[in-house]
């Protein structure tokens, strides 16, 4: 039997992991969030201006406190997917994914052969700074590095099953704010149709035996996400 990744082992042990977004570039804030018990810390290059170097420093602080990291990059291009992994992010998330082609491109840039065609470097944080045998480091990186698509538009919902089925994609993040806007129901999180779509997406991820992440602090959506099978809930952040 293949060895489970650290992320899968933590989910198996705890059932649901609780996450926190870190919007500042303060490693101390990230370390503190990890130390007080958040399982996953979310860093954001899409909206908050973090650089890859910022992401690495925040990730090092998170690890010191015992948390895993998810880095939202601006898009699924090679510099962002590969760059985030080389700096040691446990999970890379690409926003606004609407096609299986984008998911396959993420795997091409983010997984070593035979899954993808990730470029090889021997000394980055993503391959333990070159400590150990190169092939073992590559195998470990393929197991421990996770690629997540973020579904937050109606077009993404329409194609979700083919997106989720791409080999090498670990799971999906469901973004309720943009999804509600795309559905013409901006921020109406108690709308029955919206809740149904939100939960159906989580169930569709789980049906592919992959990891479902919900990013919401709305109590009703948190409850609905857990009931639908979400395994990671990002509920709060370091800023109001």
C-alpha positions as a Markdown table, in Angstrom:
| # | Residue | x | y | z |
|---|---|---|---|---|
| 1 | Unk | 0.0 | 0.0 | 0.0 |
| 2 | Unk | 1.3 | 3.5 | -0.8 |
| 3 | Unk | 2.3 | 5.6 | 2.1 |
| 4 | Unk | -0.4 | 8.3 | 2.7 |
| 5 | Unk | 0.7 | 12.0 | 2.6 |
| 6 | Unk | 1.0 | 14.0 | 5.7 |
| 7 | Unk | -2.2 | 15.9 | 4.7 |
| 8 | Unk | -4.2 | 12.7 | 4.2 |
| 9 | Unk | -2.9 | 11.3 | 7.5 |
| 10 | Unk | -3.9 | 14.5 | 9.4 |
| 11 | Unk | -7.4 | 14.4 | 7.9 |
| 12 | Unk | -7.7 | 10.7 | 8.7 |
| 13 | Unk | -6.7 | 11.5 | 12.3 |
| 14 | Unk | -8.8 | 14.6 | 12.9 |
| 15 | Unk | -11.7 | 14.3 | 10.4 |
| 16 | Unk | -11.9 | 18.1 | 9.7 |
| 17 | Unk | -9.0 | 20.4 | 9.7 |
| 18 | Unk | -9.5 | 24.1 | 10.6 |
| 19 | Unk | -7.8 | 26.8 | 8.6 |
| 20 | Unk | -7.0 | 30.5 | 9.0 |
| 21 | Unk | -6.0 | 33.1 | 6.4 |
| 22 | Unk | -2.9 | 35.2 | 7.0 |
| 23 | Unk | -3.2 | 38.4 | 5.1 |
| 24 | Unk | -0.2 | 40.1 | 6.6 |
| 25 | Unk | 3.4 | 39.4 | 5.7 |
| 26 | Unk | 4.3 | 38.7 | 9.3 |
| 27 | Unk | 6.0 | 35.4 | 10.0 |
| 28 | Unk | 5.3 | 35.9 | 13.7 |
| 29 | Unk | 1.6 | 36.1 | 13.0 |
| 30 | Unk | 1.7 | 32.9 | 11.0 |
| 31 | Unk | 3.7 | 31.1 | 13.7 |
| 32 | Unk | 1.3 | 32.2 | 16.4 |
| 33 | Unk | -1.8 | 31.1 | 14.4 |
| 34 | Unk | -0.2 | 27.7 | 14.1 |
| 35 | Unk | 0.8 | 27.5 | 17.7 |
| 36 | Unk | -2.7 | 28.3 | 18.9 |
| 37 | Unk | -4.1 | 25.3 | 17.0 |
| 38 | Unk | -5.0 | 26.1 | 13.4 |
| 39 | Unk | -4.2 | 23.1 | 11.2 |
| 40 | Unk | -3.9 | 24.9 | 7.9 |
| 41 | Unk | -2.7 | 28.5 | 7.1 |
| 42 | Unk | -3.8 | 30.1 | 3.9 |
| 43 | Unk | -1.5 | 32.6 | 2.2 |
| 44 | Unk | -2.7 | 34.7 | -0.7 |
| 45 | Unk | -0.7 | 35.9 | -3.6 |
| 46 | Unk | -3.8 | 36.6 | -5.7 |
| 47 | Unk | -5.3 | 39.5 | -3.7 |
| 48 | Unk | -2.8 | 40.5 | -1.0 |
| 49 | Unk | 0.4 | 41.2 | -2.8 |
| 50 | Unk | 2.6 | 38.5 | -1.3 |
| 51 | Unk | 5.7 | 37.5 | -3.2 |
| 52 | Unk | 7.1 | 34.0 | -3.4 |
| 53 | Unk | 9.8 | 34.9 | -0.9 |
| 54 | Unk | 7.1 | 36.2 | 1.5 |
| 55 | Unk | 5.3 | 32.9 | 1.0 |
| 56 | Unk | 8.4 | 30.9 | 1.9 |
| 57 | Unk | 9.0 | 32.9 | 5.0 |
| 58 | Unk | 5.4 | 32.5 | 6.1 |
| 59 | Unk | 5.5 | 28.8 | 5.3 |
| 60 | Unk | 8.6 | 28.4 | 7.5 |
| 61 | Unk | 6.9 | 30.1 | 10.4 |
| 62 | Unk | 3.8 | 28.0 | 9.9 |
| 63 | Unk | 5.9 | 24.8 | 10.0 |
| 64 | Unk | 7.7 | 25.9 | 13.1 |
| 65 | Unk | 4.2 | 26.2 | 14.8 |
| 66 | Unk | 3.0 | 22.9 | 13.5 |
| 67 | Unk | 0.6 | 23.9 | 10.7 |
| 68 | Unk | 0.4 | 23.0 | 7.0 |
| 69 | Unk | 0.1 | 25.7 | 4.3 |
| 70 | Unk | -2.0 | 26.4 | 1.3 |
| 71 | Unk | -0.8 | 29.1 | -1.1 |
| 72 | Unk | -3.3 | 30.7 | -3.5 |
| 73 | Unk | -1.3 | 31.8 | -6.5 |
| 74 | Unk | -2.6 | 34.3 | -9.1 |
| 75 | Unk | -3.0 | 31.7 | -11.8 |
| 76 | Unk | -2.0 | 28.3 | -13.1 |
| 77 | Unk | 1.1 | 29.3 | -15.0 |
| 78 | Unk | 4.4 | 27.6 | -14.5 |
| 79 | Unk | 6.2 | 30.4 | -12.6 |
| 80 | Unk | 3.4 | 30.5 | -10.0 |
| 81 | Unk | 2.7 | 26.7 | -9.6 |
| 82 | Unk | 6.3 | 25.7 | -9.7 |
| 83 | Unk | 7.5 | 28.7 | -7.8 |
| 84 | Unk | 5.1 | 28.1 | -4.9 |
| 85 | Unk | 6.1 | 24.4 | -4.7 |
| 86 | Unk | 9.8 | 25.2 | -4.8 |
| 87 | Unk | 9.4 | 27.5 | -1.8 |
| 88 | Unk | 7.8 | 24.6 | 0.1 |
| 89 | Unk | 4.0 | 25.2 | 0.1 |
| 90 | Unk | 2.2 | 22.1 | 1.1 |
| 91 | Unk | -0.8 | 23.0 | -1.1 |
| 92 | Unk | -1.0 | 25.2 | -4.2 |
| 93 | Unk | -4.5 | 26.6 | -5.0 |
| 94 | Unk | -5.3 | 28.1 | -8.4 |
| 95 | Unk | -8.4 | 30.4 | -8.5 |
| 96 | Unk | -11.2 | 30.6 | -11.0 |
| 97 | Unk | -10.6 | 27.2 | -12.6 |
| 98 | Unk | -13.2 | 26.6 | -15.3 |
| 99 | Unk | -11.7 | 23.8 | -17.4 |
| 100 | Unk | -9.9 | 20.4 | -17.1 |
| 101 | Unk | -7.2 | 21.9 | -19.4 |
| 102 | Unk | -6.2 | 24.3 | -16.6 |
| 103 | Unk | -6.2 | 21.5 | -14.1 |
| 104 | Unk | -4.0 | 19.4 | -16.4 |
| 105 | Unk | -1.6 | 22.4 | -16.8 |
| 106 | Unk | -1.3 | 22.6 | -13.0 |
| 107 | Unk | -0.3 | 18.9 | -12.9 |
| 108 | Unk | 2.2 | 19.5 | -15.8 |
| 109 | Unk | 4.0 | 22.2 | -13.9 |
| 110 | Unk | 3.5 | 20.9 | -10.4 |
| 111 | Unk | 4.2 | 17.1 | -10.5 |
| 112 | Unk | 7.3 | 15.2 | -11.4 |
| 113 | Unk | 7.1 | 12.4 | -13.9 |
| 114 | Unk | 5.2 | 10.2 | -14.5 |
| 115 | Unk | 2.3 | 12.5 | -13.4 |
| 116 | Unk | 3.6 | 15.7 | -14.8 |
| 117 | Unk | 6.8 | 17.4 | -16.0 |
| 118 | Unk | 7.8 | 19.6 | -13.1 |
| 119 | Unk | 11.2 | 21.2 | -13.6 |
| 120 | Unk | 14.0 | 19.7 | -11.5 |
| 121 | Unk | 16.2 | 21.6 | -9.1 |
| 122 | Unk | 18.2 | 20.0 | -6.4 |
| 123 | Unk | 18.4 | 22.6 | -3.7 |
| 124 | Unk | 15.0 | 24.3 | -3.1 |
| 125 | Unk | 13.0 | 24.1 | 0.1 |
| 126 | Unk | 10.4 | 22.1 | -1.9 |
| 127 | Unk | 12.9 | 19.2 | -2.2 |
| 128 | Unk | 14.3 | 19.5 | 1.3 |
| 129 | Unk | 17.2 | 21.7 | 0.1 |
| 130 | Unk | 18.7 | 18.7 | -1.6 |
| 131 | Unk | 19.2 | 16.6 | 1.5 |
| 132 | Unk | 18.7 | 12.9 | 0.6 |
| 133 | Unk | 18.7 | 11.1 | -2.7 |
| 134 | Unk | 17.3 | 13.0 | -5.6 |
| 135 | Unk | 14.8 | 10.3 | -6.7 |
| 136 | Unk | 13.5 | 9.9 | -3.2 |
| 137 | Unk | 13.1 | 13.7 | -2.9 |
| 138 | Unk | 11.1 | 13.7 | -6.2 |
| 139 | Unk | 8.9 | 10.9 | -5.0 |
| 140 | Unk | 8.3 | 12.6 | -1.7 |
| 141 | Unk | 7.5 | 15.9 | -3.4 |
| 142 | Unk | 4.9 | 14.1 | -5.6 |
| 143 | Unk | 3.3 | 12.6 | -2.5 |
| 144 | Unk | 3.4 | 15.6 | -0.2 |
| 145 | Unk | 2.7 | 18.5 | -2.6 |
| 146 | Unk | -0.9 | 19.0 | -3.3 |
| 147 | Unk | -2.6 | 20.9 | -6.2 |
| 148 | Unk | -6.1 | 22.3 | -5.6 |
| 149 | Unk | -8.5 | 23.9 | -8.1 |
| 150 | Unk | -10.8 | 26.7 | -6.8 |
| 151 | Unk | -14.3 | 26.5 | -8.2 |
| 152 | Unk | -16.0 | 29.9 | -7.9 |
| 153 | Unk | -18.0 | 30.5 | -11.2 |
| 154 | Unk | -21.0 | 29.0 | -12.9 |
| 155 | Unk | -18.7 | 27.8 | -15.7 |
| 156 | Unk | -16.5 | 25.9 | -13.2 |
| 157 | Unk | -19.6 | 24.3 | -11.7 |
| 158 | Unk | -20.7 | 23.1 | -15.1 |
| 159 | Unk | -17.4 | 21.3 | -15.7 |
| 160 | Unk | -16.6 | 20.4 | -12.1 |
| 161 | Unk | -16.6 | 16.6 | -12.6 |
| 162 | Unk | -14.2 | 16.6 | -15.4 |
| 163 | Unk | -12.0 | 19.1 | -13.5 |
| 164 | Unk | -12.0 | 17.1 | -10.3 |
| 165 | Unk | -11.2 | 13.9 | -12.2 |
| 166 | Unk | -7.8 | 15.1 | -13.5 |
| 167 | Unk | -5.1 | 12.8 | -12.1 |
| 168 | Unk | -2.7 | 14.7 | -9.9 |
| 169 | Unk | -5.3 | 17.1 | -8.6 |
| 170 | Unk | -5.7 | 16.5 | -4.9 |
| 171 | Unk | -9.0 | 18.3 | -4.5 |
| 172 | Unk | -10.9 | 21.5 | -4.7 |
| 173 | Unk | -11.6 | 24.7 | -2.8 |
| 174 | Unk | -15.1 | 26.1 | -3.0 |
| 175 | Unk | -15.2 | 29.9 | -2.9 |
| 176 | Unk | -18.6 | 31.0 | -1.9 |
| 177 | Unk | -18.3 | 34.8 | -2.4 |
| 178 | Unk | -17.3 | 34.8 | -6.1 |
| 179 | Unk | -19.6 | 31.8 | -6.7 |
| 180 | Unk | -22.6 | 33.7 | -5.3 |
| 181 | Unk | -21.8 | 36.7 | -7.5 |
| 182 | Unk | -21.4 | 34.4 | -10.6 |
| 183 | Unk | -24.8 | 32.9 | -9.8 |
| 184 | Unk | -26.5 | 36.3 | -9.7 |
| 185 | Unk | -27.0 | 36.0 | -5.9 |
| 186 | Unk | -24.2 | 38.1 | -4.5 |
| 187 | Unk | -23.5 | 37.3 | -0.8 |
| 188 | Unk | -26.9 | 35.8 | -0.3 |
| 189 | Unk | -25.5 | 32.8 | 1.4 |
| 190 | Unk | -28.8 | 31.6 | 2.9 |
| 191 | Unk | -30.3 | 31.2 | -0.6 |
| 192 | Unk | -31.5 | 27.6 | -1.0 |
| 193 | Unk | -30.2 | 27.2 | -4.6 |
| 194 | Unk | -26.8 | 28.6 | -3.6 |
| 195 | Unk | -26.5 | 26.3 | -0.6 |
| 196 | Unk | -27.5 | 23.4 | -2.9 |
| 197 | Unk | -24.8 | 24.2 | -5.4 |
| 198 | Unk | -22.2 | 24.8 | -2.7 |
| 199 | Unk | -22.9 | 21.5 | -1.1 |
| 200 | Unk | -23.2 | 19.6 | -4.4 |
| 201 | Unk | -19.6 | 20.8 | -5.3 |
| 202 | Unk | -18.3 | 19.4 | -2.0 |
| 203 | Unk | -20.0 | 16.1 | -2.6 |
| 204 | Unk | -18.7 | 16.0 | -6.2 |
| 205 | Unk | -15.1 | 16.4 | -4.9 |
| 206 | Unk | -15.6 | 13.6 | -2.3 |
| 207 | Unk | -17.2 | 11.4 | -4.9 |
| 208 | Unk | -13.8 | 11.5 | -6.7 |
| 209 | Unk | -12.1 | 10.4 | -3.5 |
| 210 | Unk | -10.4 | 13.8 | -3.3 |
| 211 | Unk | -10.1 | 16.5 | -0.6 |
| 212 | Unk | -12.9 | 19.1 | -0.3 |
| 213 | Unk | -12.0 | 22.6 | 1.1 |
| 214 | Unk | -14.6 | 25.2 | 2.1 |
| 215 | Unk | -13.5 | 28.8 | 2.7 |
| 216 | Unk | -16.2 | 30.5 | 4.7 |
| 217 | Unk | -16.8 | 31.9 | 8.1 |
| 218 | Unk | -20.6 | 31.9 | 7.6 |
| 219 | Unk | -22.0 | 29.6 | 10.4 |
| 220 | Unk | -24.8 | 28.2 | 8.1 |
| 221 | Unk | -22.3 | 27.4 | 5.3 |
| 222 | Unk | -19.8 | 25.9 | 7.7 |
| 223 | Unk | -22.5 | 23.6 | 9.1 |
| 224 | Unk | -23.6 | 22.7 | 5.5 |
| 225 | Unk | -20.0 | 22.2 | 4.4 |
| 226 | Unk | -19.3 | 19.7 | 7.2 |
| 227 | Unk | -22.5 | 17.9 | 6.6 |
| 228 | Unk | -21.7 | 17.6 | 2.9 |
| 229 | Unk | -18.3 | 16.1 | 3.7 |
| 230 | Unk | -15.7 | 19.0 | 3.6 |
| 231 | Unk | -12.4 | 18.0 | 5.2 |
| 232 | Unk | -10.8 | 21.4 | 5.5 |
| 233 | Unk | -12.7 | 24.5 | 6.6 |
| 234 | Unk | -11.0 | 27.9 | 6.4 |
| 235 | Unk | -13.2 | 29.9 | 8.8 |
| 236 | Unk | -11.3 | 33.1 | 9.8 |
| 237 | Unk | -8.3 | 35.3 | 9.2 |
| 238 | Unk | -5.8 | 37.6 | 10.9 |
| 239 | Unk | -7.7 | 40.7 | 9.8 |
| 240 | Unk | -11.4 | 41.5 | 10.3 |
